Amino acid sequence: MKKIVKKRQLFNKRLVLNIILVLFMFLSIGYSTLSTNLNINGNLNVKKYYEPTLYNVLAKEAETGGLAKKYTGNSHDSFTEEPSKDVYHWYASNDTEGTQIQDKNNVIFANHCWQMIRTTDTGGVKMIYNGEAENNQCLSTRGNHVGYAKSVSQNLASNYWYGTDYTYDSANKTFKVSGTTEQTTWNATTGPNLIGKYTCKQTTEAGTCATLYLVESYYNTSSAYVIPLNSNSNYSQFGTLQFNASYNSPTYVGYMYGDVYPYSTTNGTTSQSFTTTQTMLSSTSLGTSYWYADSIDYGTLTANRYSLVKPYQVSGTTDYPNLVGKYTFRNSSQTNTATSVYYIAAVNNTTMYYKQLQSGNLLSAYEPIIFGDSITDNGDGTYTINNPTNVTLSDWYTNYASYVNKYTCNDSSTTCANPRHTTATSSTNYTYINAGEKIMIGKTRSGLNLTDTLLVRKDELIINSSNYSDYKYTCNTDNTTCTEATLRMISGYSTTGYNYAPNHYYGSSVTWDGTNYTLVDPIEIENYNNMNNISTHHYMCVTNGLKTCATVAYVYYYTGSGSMYYITLRDGVTTVGKALEDMLTKNTTNSTIKSGVDAWYKQYLSDYSDYLEDTIFCNDRSQSNQSNNGWNPNGGSTSTYMYFYGASDLSCPNDTDKFSVSNNKAQLTYKVGLMSYREMNLLNNSNARKTGQYYWLASPYYFSVNSAVEWLVGSNGNMDSGYGVYYTRGVRPAVSLTPGTRYSDGDGSMANPYKVELGS
């Protein structure tokens, strides 16, 4: 009997301890409850029970070894709250698992399909749009639906009706404006008040249209930038838009953006050509219906007009070679006369090579042309061509290659003031340098004065350029004194002229006197290709030779030759740091894609705002290589792009990039945005991301020499290397459901998605 009592006492002690343990575990676990039962020894079996919330779908998948993981990096998903929950995300190790995830993460919310991507650190669930539901299913066989298209300009200078909303007739696939409506004509006064409204471009209020226009922004007094709506959007997205319609500034990587500093170019090095092209022959087609003649007459039949003498036609194309040396008007009338006539110098298949005779001139006025091997300076301003050869037009076509590096007066003369030196020839023309022209070159300079100079013929300078490699300076004239604007430093010679650096000064910084900028510590023309110097002297007056200017360039990309890429500082902005702040931290203007996302949300999700948490949508514009790219004025490489998305986790480092309804520095109108690169990359496999379409992400990638580039997901689901923001790609908005959001039905498959419980 005592043994039985002792066993009961031991059993009761175990029971009490286990109950205390259960209560402790219950209090410490916010996303689940526990079911318990006693085994024969009085020990407690504990089984975790997950409440039917979407957060728990991911938590359970991760904790039971499924296709999800607990995130271990830093995150900060709320602008007003500190992280309080674990973050879980879908994760595929291979293509098979990636495909499986697409059939496990489907949700129906607000009558639309969504795919869960991850939970937030405040307990919400972040989802990406996946199209309109059909029969409470989210199958990949769904067809097209209403969506937005590429932003374009549209003339609105008529008395059209506009509305704050629209209705869509799915049977006829037509739109009609609704909400608060008005009839007005777009102009400078009315235009700004019409932004965000819809129009069918109809002059009656009841007018319908197959394409509806959302007014995005002001273009000019008669036109607006508009986002068209039609019924051709792929099921997985609400349309295709540019991220931003403009691209020529770092500004445009922003989901919202501030001041625009567009890029411009100027020549760090450029070329001076001495050459001109002279046409010898032209070409056109022959025809069997045309009339031809062995000779021509001028002014006999009709005053001041040519006529064919005894014209005839050919019997077929096999007769074309016999037309060399003949004349034609290329006309089917035997009796035709004209003010000019074609002389056929050569024939190739069905093409004739001709000289057009006009102004009463006969063939003798155009040939022969004399070419010679060299020239002699006569000392009286003229030159004589040596070893002359007569060249007819037919000879030219046959032997044009023989006349490279020859001299000609371009007629039958052997003496002229400015003979031509040929540098290249073809069957129809030759390129030449005026051999009578001279240029002054100097080995050194004293300020603007060339020293140790030589006056040399331009053709001689090109033919024997190796003899002049020590001569570095010129005014591109025959003068020894240049102006600031005309001073040039020769970097090398070519077959047509020379390459040079224009006279620019480069400053390490600038000052501003209220009217003009002045370069500080300017370095001179000799440093144009010294990247060590240019990387610390980015500031430049664009006009050659100036150290003071009304606006100043900041050079961010230059490789030592070719074009310099720069932004222009004006109105007292003196540092590139201030320009970057204006471009990348001000959020005053909606991107093209944000305008579309907001309009879509207003139409479809406005009534569901209470079910969404105010999470952060990160548009991380922090530079990942700020210290070593050309936007660093103190030593950055001018051959390196500006790369963005500096954060390696979900923390989003800058307040001005944390787009949220509650953040007045990056304030959203609605609780909607785009997924970031980091978030979509958590899936770890392209099959888990792919829709068969390209779609935008919120993450900037880089600004190249001239284009803002944004990350996107490729049609195969790969994290694509990025496209210029002006490309038109798919738009898949993202939202985050509030913590504790429950589902009433479903298993997450495309055929049976989780159905979000909505209050009555």
C-alpha positions in Angstrom: 0.0 0.0 0.0 2.8 2.4 0.8 4.4 1.6 -2.6 1.2 2.5 -4.4 1.0 5.8 -2.5 4.6 6.6 -3.3 4.0 5.8 -7.0 1.0 8.1 -7.1 3.0 10.9 -5.3 5.8 10.5 -7.9 3.2 10.5 -10.7 1.6 13.7 -9.3 4.9 15.5 -9.0 5.8 14.6 -12.6 2.3 15.8 -13.7 2.7 19.2 -12.0 6.2 19.7 -13.4 5.1 18.8 -16.9 2.0 21.2 -16.6 4.4 24.0 -15.5 6.6 23.2 -18.5 3.7 23.2 -20.9 2.5 26.6 -19.5 6.0 28.0 -19.9 6.3 26.8 -23.5 2.8 28.1 -24.3 3.6 31.5 -23.1 6.9 31.6 -24.9 5.4 30.6 -28.3 3.3 33.2 -30.0 2.5 31.4 -33.2 1.3 28.0 -31.9 -0.4 26.1 -29.2 0.5 22.7 -27.8 -1.6 19.5 -27.5 -0.5 17.1 -24.8 -1.2 13.5 -23.5 0.3 11.4 -20.8 2.1 8.2 -21.5 2.0 5.1 -19.2 4.9 6.3 -17.2 3.3 9.7 -16.5 5.6 11.6 -18.9 4.1 14.2 -21.2 4.1 13.9 -25.0 4.2 17.5 -26.5 3.0 18.1 -30.0 3.2 21.6 -31.5 -0.1 22.8 -33.0 0.2 25.7 -35.5 -2.6 28.2 -35.6 -4.0 28.6 -39.2 -2.2 31.9 -39.9 -0.1 32.6 -43.0 2.9 33.4 -40.8 2.7 29.9 -39.4 2.5 28.4 -42.8 6.1 29.5 -43.4 7.2 28.9 -39.7 5.9 25.3 -39.8 7.5 24.7 -43.2 10.9 25.9 -41.9 10.6 24.1 -38.5 9.6 20.8 -39.9 12.3 20.6 -42.5 10.2 21.7 -45.5 10.9 24.2 -48.3 11.5 27.2 -46.1 14.2 28.6 -43.9 14.6 30.9 -40.9 16.4 34.0 -42.0 19.6 34.7 -40.0 20.6 38.1 -41.3 19.7 41.6 -40.2 16.3 43.0 -41.1 14.1 46.0 -40.2 10.7 45.8 -41.8 8.9 48.6 -40.0 9.8 52.3 -39.9 8.1 52.7 -36.5 8.6 49.3 -34.7 11.6 47.3 -33.8 12.0 43.7 -35.0 10.0 41.3 -32.8 9.5 38.2 -34.8 11.6 35.6 -36.6 11.7 36.0 -40.4 11.0 32.9 -42.5 11.2 32.6 -46.2 10.6 30.0 -48.9 13.9 28.3 -50.0 14.6 25.9 -52.8 17.8 23.8 -53.1 17.1 22.7 -56.7 14.8 23.2 -59.6 12.4 20.5 -58.5 12.0 22.2 -55.1 11.6 25.6 -56.9 8.7 24.3 -58.9 7.2 22.8 -55.8 7.3 26.1 -54.0 5.2 27.7 -56.8 2.5 25.1 -55.9 2.8 25.7 -52.1 2.8 29.5 -51.6 -0.4 30.7 -53.3 -2.8 33.0 -51.5 -6.1 34.6 -52.5 -6.5 38.0 -51.0 -8.8 40.8 -52.2 -10.0 38.6 -55.1 -6.5 38.5 -56.5 -3.8 35.8 -56.4 -0.6 36.3 -54.5 2.6 34.3 -53.8 4.0 34.4 -50.3 7.8 35.2 -50.3 8.7 35.7 -46.7 7.4 36.8 -43.3 8.4 40.2 -41.8 10.1 40.8 -38.5 6.9 42.3 -37.2 4.9 39.1 -37.9 3.4 40.0 -41.2 3.6 38.1 -44.5 5.0 39.7 -47.6 3.5 38.7 -50.9 4.0 39.4 -54.5 1.1 39.9 -56.9 0.2 37.0 -59.2 -2.8 38.1 -61.1 -6.6 37.9 -61.0 -8.1 34.7 -59.5 -10.3 32.5 -61.7 -12.9 30.3 -59.9 -10.9 30.8 -56.6 -7.8 29.3 -58.3 -4.4 30.7 -59.3 -3.5 28.3 -62.1 -0.8 29.1 -64.6 -3.4 28.6 -67.4 -5.1 31.9 -66.7 -5.4 34.2 -69.6 -4.8 37.9 -70.1 -6.6 40.6 -68.1 -6.8 44.4 -67.7 -3.4 46.0 -67.2 -1.2 49.0 -67.8 1.2 49.5 -70.7 4.2 51.6 -71.5 4.1 55.3 -70.7 3.8 57.5 -73.8 3.0 61.1 -74.7 -0.6 61.8 -75.8 -2.1 64.9 -77.3 -5.0 66.0 -75.1 -5.8 69.4 -76.7 -9.5 68.7 -77.2 -12.5 69.0 -74.9 -12.3 65.5 -73.4 -14.0 63.9 -70.4 -11.8 62.9 -67.4 -12.7 60.8 -64.3 -11.2 59.9 -61.0 -12.1 56.3 -61.6 -13.2 54.0 -64.4 -15.5 51.0 -65.1 -14.6 48.1 -67.4 -17.1 46.1 -69.5 -15.4 42.6 -69.6 -17.8 41.3 -72.3 -17.0 44.1 -74.7 -13.6 44.8 -73.4 -14.2 48.6 -73.1 -13.6 51.3 -70.5 -15.6 54.3 -69.4 -14.5 57.1 -67.0 -16.4 57.3 -63.7 -16.1 58.7 -60.2 -15.8 62.5 -60.2 -15.9 63.5 -63.8 -15.2 66.7 -65.7 -14.9 67.9 -69.2 -11.9 70.1 -70.1 -9.1 70.8 -72.5 -5.5 70.1 -71.5 -3.3 73.2 -71.3 -0.8 74.8 -69.0 -3.5 75.7 -66.5 -5.7 72.7 -66.5 -3.0 70.1 -67.0 -1.6 69.8 -63.5 -5.0 69.2 -62.1 -5.7 66.3 -64.4 -2.7 64.2 -63.3 -3.9 61.0 -61.8 -7.2 61.0 -63.7 -8.4 58.8 -66.5 -9.7 59.7 -70.0 -11.0 57.8 -73.0 -10.3 60.8 -75.1 -14.0 61.1 -75.7 -16.0 64.3 -76.0 -19.1 62.7 -74.4 -19.3 61.6 -70.8 -20.7 58.2 -71.8 -18.1 57.6 -74.4 -16.2 54.2 -74.2 -12.8 53.1 -75.4 -10.7 50.0 -75.9 -7.7 51.8 -74.5 -8.0 54.1 -71.4 -5.4 56.6 -70.5 -4.2 57.4 -67.0 -2.6 60.9 -66.9 0.9 60.4 -65.4 2.6 63.7 -65.7 2.8 67.0 -67.6 4.6 67.1 -71.0 3.7 70.3 -72.6 0.8 72.7 -73.1 -1.0 70.3 -75.5 0.2 66.9 -74.3 0.7 64.7 -71.3 2.6 61.6 -70.4 0.0 58.9 -70.0 -0.1 55.2 -69.0 -2.5 53.3 -71.3 -4.8 50.6 -70.0 -5.9 47.7 -72.1 -7.1 44.1 -71.7 -3.8 42.4 -72.8 -1.9 42.0 -69.6 -0.3 38.7 -68.8 -2.0 36.9 -65.9 1.0 37.1 -63.5 1.3 40.9 -63.5 -0.9 44.0 -63.7 0.8 45.3 -66.8 4.1 46.4 -68.3 5.7 49.8 -67.6 9.0 51.5 -67.7 10.5 51.8 -64.2 11.1 55.4 -65.2 10.5 56.8 -68.7 13.7 58.8 -68.5 17.1 57.3 -67.8 19.8 59.8 -68.3 20.6 60.6 -64.6 21.3 58.5 -61.5 18.0 60.1 -60.2 16.0 57.7 -62.2 16.8 54.6 -60.2 14.5 56.0 -57.5 11.0 54.6 -56.8 10.5 58.3 -56.1 13.2 60.8 -56.9 14.4 64.3 -56.5 16.3 66.8 -58.7 17.5 65.6 -62.1 21.2 66.1 -63.1 21.3 64.7 -66.6 24.5 63.5 -68.1 26.3 65.4 -70.9 29.5 64.7 -72.9 32.4 66.7 -74.1 35.6 65.6 -75.7 38.5 64.7 -73.5 40.3 63.9 -76.7 39.0 64.4 -80.2 40.3 64.3 -83.8 41.1 67.0 -86.4 40.6 65.8 -89.9 42.3 67.5 -92.9 40.4 65.4 -95.4 37.5 66.1 -97.8 35.7 63.7 -100.1 35.3 64.4 -103.9 32.7 62.4 -105.8 34.0 61.0 -109.1 31.0 58.8 -110.2 27.5 58.1 -108.9 25.6 54.9 -109.4 22.0 53.9 -110.2 20.1 51.2 -112.0 19.8 50.6 -115.7 16.5 49.8 -117.5 15.5 48.2 -120.7 12.7 50.8 -121.2 15.2 53.7 -121.1 16.5 55.4 -124.3 20.2 55.6 -124.8 22.5 57.4 -127.4 26.1 57.4 -128.5 26.2 61.2 -128.5 24.3 64.2 -127.2 23.4 67.7 -128.5 22.8 70.8 -126.4 20.6 73.7 -127.4 19.7 72.7 -130.9 16.3 71.1 -130.5 15.4 73.1 -127.4 17.3 76.0 -125.9 19.3 75.3 -122.8 18.5 71.6 -122.8 20.3 68.4 -123.8 18.9 65.9 -126.3 19.9 62.4 -127.3 21.2 62.0 -130.9 19.6 59.0 -132.6 18.3 57.4 -129.4 17.7 53.7 -129.1 16.7 51.0 -126.6 18.5 47.8 -125.7 16.8 44.4 -126.3 17.7 43.0 -122.8 20.0 43.1 -119.8 22.7 41.2 -121.8 23.2 44.4 -123.8 24.0 46.5 -120.6 27.9 46.1 -120.9 27.7 47.7 -124.3 26.3 50.9 -122.8 29.7 52.0 -121.4 30.5 55.4 -122.9 26.8 56.1 -123.8 24.3 58.7 -122.7 20.8 58.5 -121.2 18.1 60.5 -119.4 16.8 57.3 -117.7 13.5 58.1 -119.3 11.1 55.9 -121.3 10.2 58.8 -123.7 12.2 58.8 -127.0 11.7 62.5 -127.5 12.6 63.6 -124.0 15.0 66.6 -123.4 16.4 67.6 -120.1 18.7 70.2 -118.4 21.1 67.4 -117.5 22.2 64.1 -118.9 23.9 60.9 -117.6 27.2 59.8 -119.1 27.7 56.1 -118.5 31.4 55.5 -117.4 31.0 51.9 -116.3 28.5 49.1 -115.9 28.4 46.3 -113.3 25.5 43.9 -113.8 22.4 46.1 -113.8 24.1 49.1 -112.2 25.5 52.0 -114.2 28.3 54.3 -112.8 27.8 57.8 -114.3 28.7 61.4 -114.4 25.9 63.9 -114.6 26.6 66.5 -117.2 24.8 69.9 -116.8 24.9 73.6 -117.5 25.6 73.0 -121.1 28.9 71.3 -120.4 30.0 68.3 -122.5 32.1 65.4 -121.4 35.3 67.3 -122.1 34.5 69.6 -119.2 34.7 66.6 -116.8 37.6 64.5 -118.2 40.4 63.9 -118.3 41.6 64.6 -114.8 45.3 64.8 -114.3 47.0 62.9 -111.4 50.7 63.1 -110.6 53.3 61.5 -108.3 54.4 64.7 -106.5 54.3 68.5 -106.5 56.8 71.3 -106.8 56.4 74.6 -105.0 56.8 77.3 -107.6 57.5 80.0 -105.0 54.6 82.2 -106.3 51.8 80.6 -104.4 51.3 77.8 -107.0 52.4 74.2 -107.3 53.1 72.1 -110.4 52.1 68.4 -110.6 55.0 66.1 -111.6 54.7 63.1 -113.8 51.1 63.8 -114.9 48.8 61.1 -116.1 45.4 61.7 -117.9 42.6 59.8 -116.3 39.2 59.4 -117.9 36.1 58.5 -115.9 36.1 55.0 -117.3 39.8 54.7 -116.3 39.0 55.8 -112.8 36.3 53.1 -112.3 38.7 50.4 -113.5 42.0 51.6 -111.9 41.0 53.8 -108.9 43.3 51.9 -106.5 46.3 53.2 -108.5 45.5 56.8 -107.6 46.1 56.7 -103.8 48.8 59.1 -102.7 48.7 61.1 -105.9 48.3 64.8 -106.5 45.6 66.5 -108.7 44.1 69.9 -109.3 40.8 68.0 -109.9 40.8 69.0 -113.6 43.0 68.8 -116.6 45.4 71.4 -115.2 49.0 70.7 -114.1 49.4 73.9 -112.0 47.2 75.3 -109.3 47.4 77.1 -106.0 45.9 74.3 -103.8 46.6 70.9 -105.2 44.9 67.9 -103.6 46.8 64.9 -102.1 44.6 61.7 -102.3 44.6 59.6 -99.1 42.0 57.0 -100.1 40.1 56.1 -103.3 37.0 54.0 -104.2 35.1 53.3 -107.4 33.0 56.4 -106.9 35.2 59.0 -105.0 38.5 60.0 -103.5 39.5 61.5 -100.2 42.1 64.2 -100.2 44.0 66.8 -98.2 44.6 70.3 -99.6 48.4 70.2 -100.0 48.7 74.0 -100.3 47.5 74.5 -96.7 50.0 74.7 -93.8 49.8 74.3 -90.0 52.1 75.6 -87.3 53.2 73.0 -84.7 55.5 73.5 -81.7 57.5 71.2 -79.5 56.8 73.2 -76.4 54.7 76.2 -75.3 55.0 79.2 -73.1 51.5 79.8 -72.0 49.6 80.4 -75.2 52.7 80.9 -77.4 54.1 77.9 -79.3 57.9 77.5 -79.1 60.4 75.5 -81.1 57.9 75.7 -84.0 57.7 74.4 -87.5 55.3 75.5 -90.3 54.5 72.4 -92.3 52.2 71.4 -95.2 49.2 69.4 -94.0 49.8 66.6 -96.4 53.5 66.4 -95.4 52.5 66.2 -91.7 50.3 63.1 -92.4 52.6 61.4 -94.9 55.7 61.6 -92.7 54.0 61.9 -89.3 56.8 60.0 -87.6 59.1 62.9 -88.3 57.0 65.2 -86.2 56.3 63.1 -83.1 58.2 65.6 -80.9 55.8 68.4 -81.9 53.0 68.4 -79.3 51.2 71.7 -79.6 49.2 73.6 -82.3 46.6 76.4 -82.7 45.3 74.5 -85.8 46.3 77.5 -87.8 49.6 78.9 -89.2 50.0 81.1 -86.1 52.4 80.7 -83.3 50.1 82.4 -80.8 46.9 80.6 -79.7 43.9 81.7 -77.7 42.7 79.8 -74.7 40.0 78.3 -76.8 42.3 77.3 -79.8 45.3 75.8 -77.9 45.5 72.0 -78.5 47.9 69.3 -77.4 48.5 66.7 -80.1 48.3 63.1 -78.8 49.0 61.4 -82.1 48.6 61.4 -85.9 46.3 59.5 -88.2 45.9 58.9 -91.9 43.5 61.8 -92.1 44.8 64.3 -89.5 45.7 64.3 -85.8 44.2 63.5 -82.4 44.4 66.1 -79.7 43.2 67.2 -76.3 41.4 70.5 -76.2 42.5 73.1 -73.7 40.6 72.3 -70.6 41.4 73.1 -67.0 40.5 70.7 -64.3 39.8 71.8 -60.7 39.9 69.8 -57.4 36.9 71.8 -56.3 35.1 75.1 -57.1 34.0 78.3 -55.5 30.9 80.2 -56.2 30.6 84.0 -56.1 26.8 84.2 -56.6 27.2 84.4 -60.4 30.1 82.3 -61.5 32.1 79.2 -60.5 35.9 79.3 -60.3 38.1 76.2 -60.5 40.3 75.7 -57.4 43.8 74.3 -57.9 43.4 73.9 -61.6 45.6 71.5 -63.6 46.3 72.2 -67.3 45.9 70.5 -70.6 48.9 68.2 -70.1 46.9 66.2 -67.5 44.0 65.2 -69.7 45.1 61.5 -69.8 46.7 61.3 -66.4 44.0 59.4 -64.5 45.7 59.9 -61.1 45.3 63.6 -61.6 41.8 63.6 -63.2 40.5 61.3 -60.4 41.1 64.2 -57.9 40.3 67.0 -60.3 36.8 66.3 -61.6 35.6 69.8 -62.0 35.8 71.5 -65.4 34.5 74.5 -67.4 33.1 72.9 -70.5 34.1 75.8 -72.8 37.7 75.4 -73.8 40.3 77.5 -71.9 38.0 78.8 -69.1 38.7 78.6 -65.4 35.6 80.6 -64.5 32.2 79.8 -65.8 28.5 80.3 -65.1 27.9 76.5 -64.7 30.5 73.9 -64.0 30.9 70.2 -65.1 31.7 67.4 -62.7 33.4 64.6 -64.7 32.4 61.2 -63.4 33.5 58.9 -66.2 36.5 59.2 -68.5 39.1 56.6 -69.5 41.8 58.9 -70.8 40.5 59.1 -74.4 37.3 59.9 -76.2 34.3 61.4 -74.4 34.1 62.8 -70.9 30.8 62.2 -69.2 29.7 64.8 -66.7 26.8 66.4 -64.9 26.3 70.1 -64.7 26.3 72.0 -61.4 24.5 75.3 -61.3 22.8 77.8 -59.1 25.4 77.6 -56.3 25.7 73.8 -56.0 29.4 73.4 -55.5 30.0 69.8 -54.7 29.1 66.5 -56.2 28.0 65.3 -52.8 25.2 67.9 -52.8 24.2 66.8 -56.3 24.1 63.2 -55.2 22.0 64.2 -52.2 19.6 66.1 -54.5 19.3 63.1 -56.8 19.3 60.1 -54.5 17.8 61.3 -51.2 15.0 63.7 -52.2 11.7 61.9 -52.9 9.5 64.6 -54.5 8.4 62.9 -57.8 6.8 59.6 -58.5 8.6 57.1 -60.8 6.6 55.9 -63.7 6.2 52.5 -62.1 5.0 54.0 -58.8 2.3 56.0 -60.6 1.1 52.8 -62.1 1.3 50.8 -58.8 -0.6 53.5 -56.9 -3.3 53.7 -59.5 -3.7 49.9 -59.5 -3.9 49.8 -55.7 -6.5 52.6 -55.6 -8.7 50.6 -58.1 -8.4 47.2 -56.5 -7.0 47.3 -52.9 -8.3 50.5 -51.4 -11.0 48.7 -49.5 -8.5 46.2 -48.0 -6.0 48.6 -46.4 -6.9 47.5 -42.9 -5.6 44.0 -43.7 -2.2 45.3 -44.7 0.7 46.3 -42.5 2.7 49.4 -43.0 6.0 47.6 -44.0 9.1 49.0 -45.6 9.6 48.6 -49.4 13.3 49.1 -49.8 14.7 51.1 -52.8 18.3 50.9 -51.6 20.2 53.7 -53.4 23.3 53.4 -51.2 26.4 53.0 -53.3 28.2 49.7 -52.9 31.5 51.2 -54.3 31.2 54.9 -53.3 34.9 55.1 -52.4 36.3 54.0 -55.7 34.0 55.1 -58.5 34.1 58.4 -60.4 31.5 60.0 -58.2 34.1 60.2 -55.4 35.9 63.6 -55.9 38.9 62.6 -53.8 40.3 59.8 -55.8 37.6 57.7 -57.3 38.2 55.9 -60.6 36.6 57.6 -63.5 36.4 54.3 -65.4 34.2 52.7 -62.8 30.4 52.7 -62.7 28.3 53.8 -59.8 26.9 50.6 -58.3 23.9 50.6 -55.9 22.4 48.3 -53.3 25.1 48.5 -50.8 23.3 46.5 -48.1 23.9 42.7 -48.0 20.8 42.0 -45.9 17.2 43.1 -45.4 18.1 46.1 -43.2 17.8 48.9 -45.9 20.4 51.4 -44.5 19.0 54.8 -45.5 15.8 56.3 -44.2 15.2 58.0 -47.6 15.1 54.6 -49.2 12.7 53.0 -46.7 9.4 53.6 -48.6 6.6 53.4 -46.1 3.3 55.2 -45.4 4.7 56.2 -42.0 8.1 57.6 -43.3 7.8 61.2 -44.2 11.2 61.0 -45.9 10.1 58.3 -48.3 6.4 58.4 -47.9 4.0 56.1 -49.7 0.4 57.0 -50.4 -0.7 53.4 -50.1 0.7 50.2 -48.4 2.1 48.8 -51.6 5.4 48.7 -53.3 7.8 46.3 -55.1 9.9 43.4 -53.9 13.6 44.0 -53.6 16.5 42.0 -55.1 17.4 40.7 -51.6 13.9 39.4 -51.0 13.5 37.6 -54.2 17.0 36.2 -54.0 16.0 34.5 -50.7 14.1 31.9 -52.8 17.4 30.7 -54.1 16.1 29.1 -57.3 14.8 30.5 -60.6 11.9 28.1 -60.8 10.5 29.6 -57.6 10.5 33.0 -59.2 9.7 32.6 -62.8 6.5 33.6 -64.5 7.6 33.4 -68.1 7.8 37.3 -68.1 10.4 39.8 -67.1 9.3 41.9 -64.1 10.8 44.8 -62.2 12.3 44.8 -58.7 12.7 47.8 -56.4 16.5 47.6 -56.3 18.8 49.9 -58.3 21.7 48.1 -59.9 24.0 50.8 -61.3 24.4 54.0 -63.3 26.6 53.5 -66.2 28.2 56.2 -68.3 24.7 57.3 -69.5 21.9 55.1 -68.2 20.2 54.2 -64.9 19.8 50.5 -64.5 17.4 48.5 -62.3 17.4 44.9 -61.1 14.6 42.6 -62.4 13.7 39.0 -62.6 14.1 37.4 -66.0 11.5 35.4 -67.9 13.2 32.2 -66.8 13.2 33.3 -63.1 16.9 34.2 -63.0 18.0 37.3 -61.0 18.7 39.2 -64.2 21.7 41.5 -64.4 19.5 44.5 -64.9 18.0 46.6 -67.6 17.9 50.3 -68.3 14.9 51.9 -66.4 13.4 53.0 -69.7 12.7 49.4 -70.8 9.1 48.2 -70.6 8.9 45.2 -68.2 6.2 43.5 -66.0 4.9 45.0 -62.8 4.1 42.7 -59.8 3.2 44.8 -56.8 4.0 43.6 -53.3 2.0 44.0 -50.0 2.4 42.7 -46.5 -0.5 41.2 -44.6 -0.9 42.2 -41.0 0.5 40.0 -38.2 -1.9 37.2 -37.3 -3.7 37.1 -40.6 -5.6 33.8 -40.8 -6.7 31.7 -43.6 -10.0 29.9 -43.8 -9.3 27.3 -46.4 -6.7 26.0 -48.9 -3.4 24.2 -48.9 -1.4 26.8 -50.9 -1.5 25.0 -54.2 -2.4 26.9 -57.4 -5.6 24.9 -57.6 -6.5 25.4 -53.9 -4.8 28.6 -52.6 -5.0 29.8 -49.0 -8.0 32.0 -48.6 -7.4 35.0 -46.3 -10.1 35.4 -43.7 -11.7 38.8 -44.1 -13.9 40.4 -41.4 -17.6 40.9 -42.0 
